[in-house]
Every structure is written in C-alpha cells, then in structure tokens.
Amino acid sequence: MKKKFIAKLVLLGDGAVGKTSLKRRITEDKFDPNQDMTIGADFARVPIEISEDYEIILQIWDIAGQTKFSNVTANYYKGAKGAILVFDVTRYETYQNLFNWLQKLDQSLNHQKIPLMIIGNKIDLVDEQVVTEELVKEYSKQLSDWLGMSVPYAFTSAKTGYNVKKSFFIMGNNMLDQLLGNF
C-alpha cells in the first residue's frame, strides 16, 4: 500500500512573476493570460506520485507578491515544509528580490531549514530573457552552500507547461525526503 504524506508548499516571489499561473498549470493543466492578482494567499492541492511506495499531496500556497500585502503574507509561511522562489526571467529585479523573500521566509520559520527551489518562469519569452542560467546556477550554488542543503533551480513556462511538472516533482521529492528524515 502506498504511503501518503500531506505537506504545505509556499510559492514566493514578486507580483506578476507567474506564481498563480504555475499553481494553475500543475493543478488544472491550464493557463489564463488574464490571471487576476492574488490578494493575500490562495491555495490548492495536488498529488505528486514520487514512487510506487510514496505519494506526497502538496498544499500549494500562492502568496501575494505585491509589497502592499507584505504585512499580512508572512503569516501564511507558517507550517511550510517547502518553498519555491519564483522570478520572471524577463525582469531582472524579480530575480534580485529573491533574497528578500528568502529572508522573510527564514524569519517567519524561525530559521528552520526547509527544502527550497528556485524557478525562473516565463522562459517562453526567450527573446526578452535577461536573467541567464549561469547567474541562477551560481545563486543556487551559493544558497546551497549557505544553507547546507541542495537548492535546485529550473526554468519553466506556466504558459506552455514546460518543466512545470518536473519542477514540482523535484520539490515534492525533496520535501518527502525531509519528512522521512533523509534530507
């Protein structure tokens, strides 16, 4: 019989980087180009089959990225067992702000280490891409060294679905490893 686990995953990043679109792509396999801004937080559940023996049900919390909601949103981080830091590959400042999101998460979790992943979204806009893979790879390595745990990265397109399932599988697997004490 398959063992099932339920774990909270938070999506963090600036407004309009595609967090809601990623959530919708993984849960409904849909994309809405006119997606409304998230106010506060929104959440959904998605089962991720890790192996024949294990399944993790991710409770995905899509946290509002606009600064006007920042005094409310930190409360939504509590209980998170994993976090995906999302930026828009066409807007360099959203990449620069990832560390601010990481600091807020770290403070809210009282410095508890949880699995992290970096996602550069909107890779379908290849002609507008300003954040390079080399830059993200180096940041991923720095975070991994700083935290003492692997922080994978991926480039996705919520619009086309490119790399979305794979990214959530990696994140779910890392979260399950931590829950089982293997992380």
N, C-alpha and C positions, 0 to 999 in steps of 0.2 A: 504494500500500500504506500502510495506517495505521501511524503511528509510535506505539509503546507505551513508556511510562515506568512505573517502579515507584517509589513514594515512601512513606516512613513518616509517618503522621499520628498524633499523640497526642491523646487526649481527656483533658482535665484538669478537675478541679473536686472539690468536697466530695463526701462519700459521699451516696448516695441522691438525687442530682440528675438521674439518668437517663442517664448515660453508656453503661452497658451496654445499656439499652433503645434508645438511639439507634443504637448499633452493630448491634444485632439487627434493628432496623427497616430499616436501609439494606442489610444483608447478606442477611437472610432474609424481610423484609417481615412480621415477626411481632412480637407484643408479649406479654410474660408479666407479669401483675400481681404474681406472686410471685417475681420475679427475685432470685436469691441475690446477696449482696455479693461484689464482686470482691476476691480476695486477691492482692496483688502486681499482676499485669497479665494481661490476656487479649488476644488479638488475632485479627483476621480480615482477609480480603482482599475488596475489592470493585472491579470495574472501573467507571470513570466515563468515558463517551464524551463528550469535550469538543467535537469537531467531526468532520467527515469524515476529517480528516487525523491527529487525535490522540486517544489514549486514555491515561488515567492509571490505574494499578492502585494503589489506596490500601491500604497495610498499616496497618490501624487498630489502634492500641494503646490499649486501655481501661485506664487507670491507676487503681489503687485510690485512693479519696478519703479514707479514714479516716486520721487522723494517726498511728495506731499503725503504719502501713506506710510512713510518710514517709522513714524512713532507708533503705529499700530501693528505693522507687519512683523516686528521682531518676536512678538508673542506666538506667531504661527510656527516659528522654528522649533519650539519645544517638543521634545519627543522624536525628533527626526533621527532616523537611522542611516540616512544618506542624503547627499546634496549634489545637485548638478548646477554648476556655474555656467550660465549661458551668456554668450555675447553675439553680436551681429558682425559678421566678417567684413561688412561694408562700412562700419562705423568704429573707428579706432578707439574713441573714448569709451565705448561699451566694453572693450577689452581692458582698457586701463582701469576701469572701475571694478573689475572682478575682485581685486584685493580688498576693496571696501566691503563688498558683500561677504567675503570670507571672514573679515574681522567682525562684522555684525553677527554672523553665524557662530563664530567662536565664542563671543561674549555671551550670546543667548544660551549656548550649551555648556557654559562654564568650563570651557577649554576641553571638553570631551571630544576625543577623536572619533570621527565617523568617516566612512568611505566617501570620497569626493570624485567628481569627474568634471572636466572642462569640455563644453560643447561650443564650437563656432558654428552658428546657424546661418542660413541663407546662402549656402555655398552655390546654389543655383545661379546666383548673381555674380558669376565668375568675372565678368568684365569690370565689376565695381569693387571687387575684393581688395581690401587694404591691409588686412592682418594676414601675415604669412604663416605657413605651417612651421617654419623654423622658429619663429617667435613663440608660438604656442607650445611647441615641443620643449623649448628651453624653459618656459614658465612652468610647464608641467613637471620638468625635472627639478626645478628649484623648489616647487611646492612639495614634491615627493621627499626631497632631502630635508626640508624644513619640518615636515610633519612626521617623517619616519615611516611613511607608507606610500604605496604607489598611487599616483593621481593620474589616471589615464585621460587622454583627450581624444576628441573626434570632431570631424566636420560633418554637418548634417544639412539637409534641406527638408524642412517641415512641408514645404510646398510639394516636392516630388516624392518625399518619403525616403530619400537617400540617407542611408546609415542610421535611421531613427531606431528601427527595431534592434539592430546590432548594439547601438549605444545603450539602450535600456536593458538589454540582456547583460551586457558587461556590468552595468551598475547594479542590477539585481543580483548577479552572481557575487559581486564584491560585498554587497550588503548581507547576503546569505552566509558568505564565508565569515563575516564578522559575527553574525548571530550564532553561528556554530562554533565560534572561538578559533577559527582558522586564519583570521586576518591579522 
